[in-house]
């Protein structure tokens, strides 16, 4: 009985670790996607401002 309890505890801990890894991956994707779009917008604005004659 004690042995089954320890195995279930380790299994739940393993599942929790997998959930933390998935949550971390989702957080990274949630941060990367908006950052990618912002970088893309900055790149487009930078290219357009380079094409236009810069007022000195």
mmCIF file of the N, C-alpha and C atoms, coordinates in Angstrom:
data_MODEL
# 
_entry.id   MODEL 
# 
loop_
_atom_site.group_PDB 
_atom_site.id 
_atom_site.type_symbol 
_atom_site.label_atom_id 
_atom_site.label_alt_id 
_atom_site.label_comp_id 
_atom_site.label_asym_id 
_atom_site.label_entity_id 
_atom_site.label_seq_id 
_atom_site.pdbx_PDB_ins_code 
_atom_site.Cartn_x 
_atom_site.Cartn_y 
_atom_site.Cartn_z 
_atom_site.occupancy 
_atom_site.B_iso_or_equiv 
_atom_site.pdbx_formal_charge 
_atom_site.auth_seq_id 
_atom_site.auth_comp_id 
_atom_site.auth_asym_id 
_atom_site.auth_atom_id 
_atom_site.pdbx_PDB_model_num 
ATOM 1   N N  . UNK A 1 1  ? 0.839  -1.199 0.000   1.00 0.00 ? 1  UNK A N  1 
ATOM 2   C CA . UNK A 1 1  ? 0.000  0.000  0.000   1.00 0.00 ? 1  UNK A CA 1 
ATOM 3   C C  . UNK A 1 1  ? 0.882  1.260  0.000   1.00 0.00 ? 1  UNK A C  1 
ATOM 4   N N  . UNK A 1 2  ? 1.920  1.220  0.818   1.00 0.00 ? 2  UNK A N  1 
ATOM 5   C CA . UNK A 1 2  ? 2.800  2.393  0.838   1.00 0.00 ? 2  UNK A CA 1 
ATOM 6   C C  . UNK A 1 2  ? 3.519  2.545  -0.503  1.00 0.00 ? 2  UNK A C  1 
ATOM 7   N N  . UNK A 1 3  ? 3.895  1.403  -1.120  1.00 0.00 ? 3  UNK A N  1 
ATOM 8   C CA . UNK A 1 3  ? 4.607  1.461  -2.383  1.00 0.00 ? 3  UNK A CA 1 
ATOM 9   C C  . UNK A 1 3  ? 3.712  2.065  -3.472  1.00 0.00 ? 3  UNK A C  1 
ATOM 10  N N  . UNK A 1 4  ? 2.449  1.654  -3.526  1.00 0.00 ? 4  UNK A N  1 
ATOM 11  C CA . UNK A 1 4  ? 1.542  2.226  -4.536  1.00 0.00 ? 4  UNK A CA 1 
ATOM 12  C C  . UNK A 1 4  ? 1.381  3.730  -4.293  1.00 0.00 ? 4  UNK A C  1 
ATOM 13  N N  . UNK A 1 5  ? 1.356  4.138  -3.026  1.00 0.00 ? 5  UNK A N  1 
ATOM 14  C CA . UNK A 1 5  ? 1.199  5.573  -2.729  1.00 0.00 ? 5  UNK A CA 1 
ATOM 15  C C  . UNK A 1 5  ? 2.401  6.357  -3.284  1.00 0.00 ? 5  UNK A C  1 
ATOM 16  N N  . UNK A 1 6  ? 3.617  5.816  -3.092  1.00 0.00 ? 6  UNK A N  1 
ATOM 17  C CA . UNK A 1 6  ? 4.801  6.533  -3.570  1.00 0.00 ? 6  UNK A CA 1 
ATOM 18  C C  . UNK A 1 6  ? 4.802  6.588  -5.097  1.00 0.00 ? 6  UNK A C  1 
ATOM 19  N N  . UNK A 1 7  ? 4.399  5.496  -5.745  1.00 0.00 ? 7  UNK A N  1 
ATOM 20  C CA . UNK A 1 7  ? 4.394  5.520  -7.211  1.00 0.00 ? 7  UNK A CA 1 
ATOM 21  C C  . UNK A 1 7  ? 3.373  6.524  -7.718  1.00 0.00 ? 7  UNK A C  1 
ATOM 22  N N  . UNK A 1 8  ? 2.195  6.585  -7.095  1.00 0.00 ? 8  UNK A N  1 
ATOM 23  C CA . UNK A 1 8  ? 1.191  7.557  -7.534  1.00 0.00 ? 8  UNK A CA 1 
ATOM 24  C C  . UNK A 1 8  ? 1.702  8.978  -7.289  1.00 0.00 ? 8  UNK A C  1 
ATOM 25  N N  . UNK A 1 9  ? 2.419  9.186  -6.188  1.00 0.00 ? 9  UNK A N  1 
ATOM 26  C CA . UNK A 1 9  ? 2.943  10.519 -5.890  1.00 0.00 ? 9  UNK A CA 1 
ATOM 27  C C  . UNK A 1 9  ? 3.973  10.917 -6.953  1.00 0.00 ? 9  UNK A C  1 
ATOM 28  N N  . UNK A 1 10 ? 4.863  9.984  -7.287  1.00 0.00 ? 10 UNK A N  1 
ATOM 29  C CA . UNK A 1 10 ? 5.868  10.319 -8.307  1.00 0.00 ? 10 UNK A CA 1 
ATOM 30  C C  . UNK A 1 10 ? 5.183  10.551 -9.654  1.00 0.00 ? 10 UNK A C  1 
ATOM 31  N N  . UNK A 1 11 ? 4.130  9.778  -9.945  1.00 0.00 ? 11 UNK A N  1 
ATOM 32  C CA . UNK A 1 11 ? 3.425  9.959  -11.221 1.00 0.00 ? 11 UNK A CA 1 
ATOM 33  C C  . UNK A 1 11 ? 2.769  11.343 -11.269 1.00 0.00 ? 11 UNK A C  1 
ATOM 34  N N  . UNK A 1 12 ? 2.117  11.739 -10.165 1.00 0.00 ? 12 UNK A N  1 
ATOM 35  C CA . UNK A 1 12 ? 1.481  13.054 -10.145 1.00 0.00 ? 12 UNK A CA 1 
ATOM 36  C C  . UNK A 1 12 ? 2.546  14.145 -10.269 1.00 0.00 ? 12 UNK A C  1 
ATOM 37  N N  . UNK A 1 13 ? 3.693  13.958 -9.630  1.00 0.00 ? 13 UNK A N  1 
ATOM 38  C CA . UNK A 1 13 ? 4.756  14.950 -9.739  1.00 0.00 ? 13 UNK A CA 1 
ATOM 39  C C  . UNK A 1 13 ? 5.248  15.026 -11.188 1.00 0.00 ? 13 UNK A C  1 
ATOM 40  N N  . UNK A 1 14 ? 5.358  13.878 -11.848 1.00 0.00 ? 14 UNK A N  1 
ATOM 41  C CA . UNK A 1 14 ? 5.795  13.864 -13.241 1.00 0.00 ? 14 UNK A CA 1 
ATOM 42  C C  . UNK A 1 14 ? 4.779  14.588 -14.129 1.00 0.00 ? 14 UNK A C  1 
ATOM 43  N N  . UNK A 1 15 ? 3.487  14.324 -13.881 1.00 0.00 ? 15 UNK A N  1 
ATOM 44  C CA . UNK A 1 15 ? 2.451  15.008 -14.665 1.00 0.00 ? 15 UNK A CA 1 
ATOM 45  C C  . UNK A 1 15 ? 2.503  16.510 -14.425 1.00 0.00 ? 15 UNK A C  1 
ATOM 46  N N  . UNK A 1 16 ? 2.732  16.893 -13.174 1.00 0.00 ? 16 UNK A N  1 
ATOM 47  C CA . UNK A 1 16 ? 2.816  18.320 -12.880 1.00 0.00 ? 16 UNK A CA 1 
ATOM 48  C C  . UNK A 1 16 ? 4.007  18.934 -13.614 1.00 0.00 ? 16 UNK A C  1 
ATOM 49  N N  . UNK A 1 17 ? 5.119  18.214 -13.667 1.00 0.00 ? 17 UNK A N  1 
ATOM 50  C CA . UNK A 1 17 ? 6.291  18.722 -14.385 1.00 0.00 ? 17 UNK A CA 1 
ATOM 51  C C  . UNK A 1 17 ? 5.972  18.899 -15.873 1.00 0.00 ? 17 UNK A C  1 
ATOM 52  N N  . UNK A 1 18 ? 5.248  17.940 -16.455 1.00 0.00 ? 18 UNK A N  1 
ATOM 53  C CA . UNK A 1 18 ? 4.869  18.046 -17.867 1.00 0.00 ? 18 UNK A CA 1 
ATOM 54  C C  . UNK A 1 18 ? 3.952  19.255 -18.060 1.00 0.00 ? 18 UNK A C  1 
ATOM 55  N N  . UNK A 1 19 ? 3.001  19.462 -17.144 1.00 0.00 ? 19 UNK A N  1 
ATOM 56  C CA . UNK A 1 19 ? 2.112  20.618 -17.262 1.00 0.00 ? 19 UNK A CA 1 
ATOM 57  C C  . UNK A 1 19 ? 2.904  21.914 -17.159 1.00 0.00 ? 19 UNK A C  1 
ATOM 58  N N  . UNK A 1 20 ? 3.891  21.982 -16.268 1.00 0.00 ? 20 UNK A N  1 
ATOM 59  C CA . UNK A 1 20 ? 4.716  23.191 -16.147 1.00 0.00 ? 20 UNK A CA 1 
ATOM 60  C C  . UNK A 1 20 ? 5.495  23.427 -17.436 1.00 0.00 ? 20 UNK A C  1 
ATOM 61  N N  . UNK A 1 21 ? 6.031  22.357 -18.030 1.00 0.00 ? 21 UNK A N  1 
ATOM 62  C CA . UNK A 1 21 ? 6.774  22.508 -19.277 1.00 0.00 ? 21 UNK A CA 1 
ATOM 63  C C  . UNK A 1 21 ? 5.847  23.014 -20.387 1.00 0.00 ? 21 UNK A C  1 
ATOM 64  N N  . UNK A 1 22 ? 4.629  22.460 -20.457 1.00 0.00 ? 22 UNK A N  1 
ATOM 65  C CA . UNK A 1 22 ? 3.680  22.923 -21.477 1.00 0.00 ? 22 UNK A CA 1 
ATOM 66  C C  . UNK A 1 22 ? 3.309  24.375 -21.242 1.00 0.00 ? 22 UNK A C  1 
ATOM 67  N N  . UNK A 1 23 ? 3.089  24.748 -19.977 1.00 0.00 ? 23 UNK A N  1 
ATOM 68  C CA . UNK A 1 23 ? 2.727  26.121 -19.685 1.00 0.00 ? 23 UNK A CA 1 
ATOM 69  C C  . UNK A 1 23 ? 3.875  27.053 -20.066 1.00 0.00 ? 23 UNK A C  1 
ATOM 70  N N  . UNK A 1 24 ? 5.104  26.632 -19.769 1.00 0.00 ? 24 UNK A N  1 
ATOM 71  C CA . UNK A 1 24 ? 6.263  27.462 -20.108 1.00 0.00 ? 24 UNK A CA 1 
ATOM 72  C C  . UNK A 1 24 ? 6.359  27.624 -21.625 1.00 0.00 ? 24 UNK A C  1 
ATOM 73  N N  . UNK A 1 25 ? 6.132  26.523 -22.373 1.00 0.00 ? 25 UNK A N  1 
ATOM 74  C CA . UNK A 1 25 ? 6.198  26.602 -23.834 1.00 0.00 ? 25 UNK A CA 1 
ATOM 75  C C  . UNK A 1 25 ? 5.112  27.547 -24.345 1.00 0.00 ? 25 UNK A C  1 
ATOM 76  N N  . UNK A 1 26 ? 3.911  27.478 -23.748 1.00 0.00 ? 26 UNK A N  1 
ATOM 77  C CA . UNK A 1 26 ? 2.830  28.371 -24.200 1.00 0.00 ? 26 UNK A CA 1 
ATOM 78  C C  . UNK A 1 26 ? 3.175  29.823 -23.888 1.00 0.00 ? 26 UNK A C  1 
ATOM 79  N N  . UNK A 1 27 ? 3.773  30.064 -22.738 1.00 0.00 ? 27 UNK A N  1 
ATOM 80  C CA . UNK A 1 27 ? 4.155  31.440 -22.384 1.00 0.00 ? 27 UNK A CA 1 
ATOM 81  C C  . UNK A 1 27 ? 5.195  31.947 -23.367 1.00 0.00 ? 27 UNK A C  1 
ATOM 82  N N  . UNK A 1 28 ? 6.171  31.088 -23.716 1.00 0.00 ? 28 UNK A N  1 
ATOM 83  C CA . UNK A 1 28 ? 7.210  31.503 -24.673 1.00 0.00 ? 28 UNK A CA 1 
ATOM 84  C C  . UNK A 1 28 ? 6.572  31.828 -26.021 1.00 0.00 ? 28 UNK A C  1 
ATOM 85  N N  . UNK A 1 29 ? 5.639  30.993 -26.494 1.00 0.00 ? 29 UNK A N  1 
ATOM 86  C CA . UNK A 1 29 ? 4.990  31.258 -27.785 1.00 0.00 ? 29 UNK A CA 1 
ATOM 87  C C  . UNK A 1 29 ? 4.152  32.531 -27.701 1.00 0.00 ? 29 UNK A C  1 
ATOM 88  N N  . UNK A 1 30 ? 3.467  32.744 -26.545 1.00 0.00 ? 30 UNK A N  1 
ATOM 89  C CA . UNK A 1 30 ? 2.667  33.974 -26.386 1.00 0.00 ? 30 UNK A CA 1 
ATOM 90  C C  . UNK A 1 30 ? 3.557  35.208 -26.391 1.00 0.00 ? 30 UNK A C  1 
ATOM 91  N N  . UNK A 1 31 ? 4.805  35.075 -25.948 1.00 0.00 ? 31 UNK A N  1 
ATOM 92  C CA . UNK A 1 31 ? 5.711  36.223 -25.968 1.00 0.00 ? 31 UNK A CA 1 
ATOM 93  C C  . UNK A 1 31 ? 6.365  36.388 -27.337 1.00 0.00 ? 31 UNK A C  1 
ATOM 94  N N  . UNK A 1 32 ? 6.662  35.274 -28.001 1.00 0.00 ? 32 UNK A N  1 
ATOM 95  C CA . UNK A 1 32 ? 7.402  35.355 -29.265 1.00 0.00 ? 32 UNK A CA 1 
ATOM 96  C C  . UNK A 1 32 ? 6.521  35.891 -30.383 1.00 0.00 ? 32 UNK A C  1 
ATOM 97  N N  . UNK A 1 33 ? 5.261  35.467 -30.440 1.00 0.00 ? 33 UNK A N  1 
ATOM 98  C CA . UNK A 1 33 ? 4.404  35.873 -31.564 1.00 0.00 ? 33 UNK A CA 1 
ATOM 99  C C  . UNK A 1 33 ? 4.182  37.386 -31.594 1.00 0.00 ? 33 UNK A C  1 
ATOM 100 N N  . UNK A 1 34 ? 3.769  38.043 -30.504 1.00 0.00 ? 34 UNK A N  1 
ATOM 101 C CA . UNK A 1 34 ? 3.628  39.505 -30.566 1.00 0.00 ? 34 UNK A CA 1 
ATOM 102 C C  . UNK A 1 34 ? 4.965  40.203 -30.802 1.00 0.00 ? 34 UNK A C  1 
ATOM 103 N N  . UNK A 1 35 ? 6.038  39.692 -30.219 1.00 0.00 ? 35 UNK A N  1 
ATOM 104 C CA . UNK A 1 35 ? 7.350  40.301 -30.437 1.00 0.00 ? 35 UNK A CA 1 
ATOM 105 C C  . UNK A 1 35 ? 7.739  40.190 -31.909 1.00 0.00 ? 35 UNK A C  1 
ATOM 106 N N  . UNK A 1 36 ? 7.408  39.057 -32.549 1.00 0.00 ? 36 UNK A N  1 
ATOM 107 C CA . UNK A 1 36 ? 7.712  38.888 -33.973 1.00 0.00 ? 36 UNK A CA 1 
ATOM 108 C C  . UNK A 1 36 ? 6.924  39.895 -34.802 1.00 0.00 ? 36 UNK A C  1 
ATOM 109 N N  . UNK A 1 37 ? 5.639  40.078 -34.470 1.00 0.00 ? 37 UNK A N  1 
ATOM 110 C CA . UNK A 1 37 ? 4.824  41.050 -35.222 1.00 0.00 ? 37 UNK A CA 1 
ATOM 111 C C  . UNK A 1 37 ? 5.335  42.472 -35.008 1.00 0.00 ? 37 UNK A C  1 
ATOM 112 N N  . UNK A 1 38 ? 5.715  42.795 -33.789 1.00 0.00 ? 38 UNK A N  1 
ATOM 113 C CA . UNK A 1 38 ? 6.235  44.140 -33.518 1.00 0.00 ? 38 UNK A CA 1 
ATOM 114 C C  . UNK A 1 38 ? 7.537  44.362 -34.282 1.00 0.00 ? 38 UNK A C  1 
ATOM 115 N N  . UNK A 1 39 ? 8.412  43.363 -34.282 1.00 0.00 ? 39 UNK A N  1 
ATOM 116 C CA . UNK A 1 39 ? 9.673  43.490 -35.019 1.00 0.00 ? 39 UNK A CA 1 
ATOM 117 C C  . UNK A 1 39 ? 9.397  43.631 -36.513 1.00 0.00 ? 39 UNK A C  1 
ATOM 118 N N  . UNK A 1 40 ? 8.399  42.910 -37.025 1.00 0.00 ? 40 UNK A N  1 
ATOM 119 C CA . UNK A 1 40 ? 8.054  43.010 -38.444 1.00 0.00 ? 40 UNK A CA 1 
ATOM 120 C C  . UNK A 1 40 ? 7.555  44.419 -38.761 1.00 0.00 ? 40 UNK A C  1 
ATOM 121 N N  . UNK A 1 41 ? 6.695  44.978 -37.910 1.00 0.00 ? 41 UNK A N  1 
ATOM 122 C CA . UNK A 1 41 ? 6.198  46.341 -38.140 1.00 0.00 ? 41 UNK A CA 1 
ATOM 123 C C  . UNK A 1 41 ? 7.344  47.349 -38.096 1.00 0.00 ? 41 UNK A C  1 
ATOM 124 N N  . UNK A 1 42 ? 8.241  47.191 -37.128 1.00 0.00 ? 42 UNK A N  1 
ATOM 125 C CA . UNK A 1 42 ? 9.381  48.112 -37.028 1.00 0.00 ? 42 UNK A CA 1 
ATOM 126 C C  . UNK A 1 42 ? 10.252 47.993 -38.274 1.00 0.00 ? 42 UNK A C  1 
ATOM 127 N N  . UNK A 1 43 ? 10.442 46.770 -38.764 1.00 0.00 ? 43 UNK A N  1 
ATOM 128 C CA . UNK A 1 43 ? 11.266 46.568 -39.961 1.00 0.00 ? 43 UNK A CA 1 
ATOM 129 C C  . UNK A 1 43 ? 10.620 47.239 -41.163 1.00 0.00 ? 43 UNK A C  1 
ATOM 130 N N  . UNK A 1 44 ? 9.301  47.100 -41.334 1.00 0.00 ? 44 UNK A N  1 
ATOM 131 C CA . UNK A 1 44 ? 8.600  47.716 -42.466 1.00 0.00 ? 44 UNK A CA 1 
ATOM 132 C C  . UNK A 1 44 ? 8.699  49.239 -42.368 1.00 0.00 ? 44 UNK A C  1 
ATOM 133 N N  . UNK A 1 45 ? 8.463  49.788 -41.183 1.00 0.00 ? 45 UNK A N  1 
ATOM 134 C CA . UNK A 1 45 ? 8.552  51.249 -41.014 1.00 0.00 ? 45 UNK A CA 1 
ATOM 135 C C  . UNK A 1 45 ? 9.972  51.722 -41.288 1.00 0.00 ? 45 UNK A C  1 
ATOM 136 N N  . UNK A 1 46 ? 10.953 50.945 -40.828 1.00 0.00 ? 46 UNK A N  1 
ATOM 137 C CA . UNK A 1 46 ? 12.350 51.330 -41.039 1.00 0.00 ? 46 UNK A CA 1 
ATOM 138 C C  . UNK A 1 46 ? 12.683 51.339 -42.532 1.00 0.00 ? 46 UNK A C  1 
ATOM 139 N N  . UNK A 1 47 ? 12.233 50.319 -43.267 1.00 0.00 ? 47 UNK A N  1 
ATOM 140 C CA . UNK A 1 47 ? 12.499 50.257 -44.705 1.00 0.00 ? 47 UNK A CA 1 
ATOM 141 C C  . UNK A 1 47 ? 11.798 51.407 -45.427 1.00 0.00 ? 47 UNK A C  1 
ATOM 142 N N  . UNK A 1 48 ? 10.553 51.703 -45.050 1.00 0.00 ? 48 UNK A N  1 
ATOM 143 C CA . UNK A 1 48 ? 9.827  52.805 -45.698 1.00 0.00 ? 48 UNK A CA 1 
ATOM 144 C C  . UNK A 1 48 ? 10.507 54.143 -45.399 1.00 0.00 ? 48 UNK A C  1 
ATOM 145 N N  . UNK A 1 49 ? 10.944 54.342 -44.172 1.00 0.00 ? 49 UNK A N  1 
ATOM 146 C CA . UNK A 1 49 ? 11.604 55.603 -43.824 1.00 0.00 ? 49 UNK A CA 1 
ATOM 147 C C  . UNK A 1 49 ? 12.961 55.702 -44.524 1.00 0.00 ? 49 UNK A C  1 
ATOM 148 N N  . UNK A 1 50 ? 13.589 54.564 -44.791 1.00 0.00 ? 50 UNK A N  1 
ATOM 149 C CA . UNK A 1 50 ? 14.855 54.602 -45.530 1.00 0.00 ? 50 UNK A CA 1 
ATOM 150 C C  . UNK A 1 50 ? 14.611 54.946 -46.990 1.00 0.00 ? 50 UNK A C  1 
ATOM 151 N N  . UNK A 1 51 ? 13.504 54.468 -47.567 1.00 0.00 ? 51 UNK A N  1 
ATOM 152 C CA . UNK A 1 51 ? 13.205 54.769 -48.965 1.00 0.00 ? 51 UNK A CA 1 
ATOM 153 C C  . UNK A 1 51 ? 12.856 56.245 -49.131 1.00 0.00 ? 51 UNK A C  1 
ATOM 154 N N  . UNK A 1 52 ? 12.141 56.809 -48.146 1.00 0.00 ? 52 UNK A N  1 
ATOM 155 C CA . UNK A 1 52 ? 11.780 58.224 -48.236 1.00 0.00 ? 52 UNK A CA 1 
ATOM 156 C C  . UNK A 1 52 ? 13.017 59.097 -47.990 1.00 0.00 ? 52 UNK A C  1 
ATOM 157 N N  . UNK A 1 53 ? 13.064 60.281 -48.601 1.00 0.00 ? 53 UNK A N  1 
ATOM 158 C CA . UNK A 1 53 ? 14.181 61.191 -48.338 1.00 0.00 ? 53 UNK A CA 1 
ATOM 159 C C  . UNK A 1 53 ? 14.104 61.718 -46.915 1.00 0.00 ? 53 UNK A C  1 
ATOM 160 N N  . UNK A 1 54 ? 15.163 61.508 -46.146 1.00 0.00 ? 54 UNK A N  1 
ATOM 161 C CA . UNK A 1 54 ? 15.150 61.917 -44.744 1.00 0.00 ? 54 UNK A CA 1 
ATOM 162 C C  . UNK A 1 54 ? 15.367 63.425 -44.649 1.00 0.00 ? 54 UNK A C  1 
ATOM 163 N N  . UNK A 1 55 ? 14.472 64.141 -43.958 1.00 0.00 ? 55 UNK A N  1 
ATOM 164 C CA . UNK A 1 55 ? 14.663 65.588 -43.799 1.00 0.00 ? 55 UNK A CA 1 
ATOM 165 C C  . UNK A 1 55 ? 15.801 65.886 -42.842 1.00 0.00 ? 55 UNK A C  1 
ATOM 166 N N  . UNK A 1 56 ? 16.821 66.549 -43.310 1.00 0.00 ? 56 UNK A N  1 
ATOM 167 C CA . UNK A 1 56 ? 17.963 66.881 -42.461 1.00 0.00 ? 56 UNK A CA 1 
ATOM 168 C C  . UNK A 1 56 ? 17.844 68.345 -42.026 1.00 0.00 ? 56 UNK A C  1 
# 
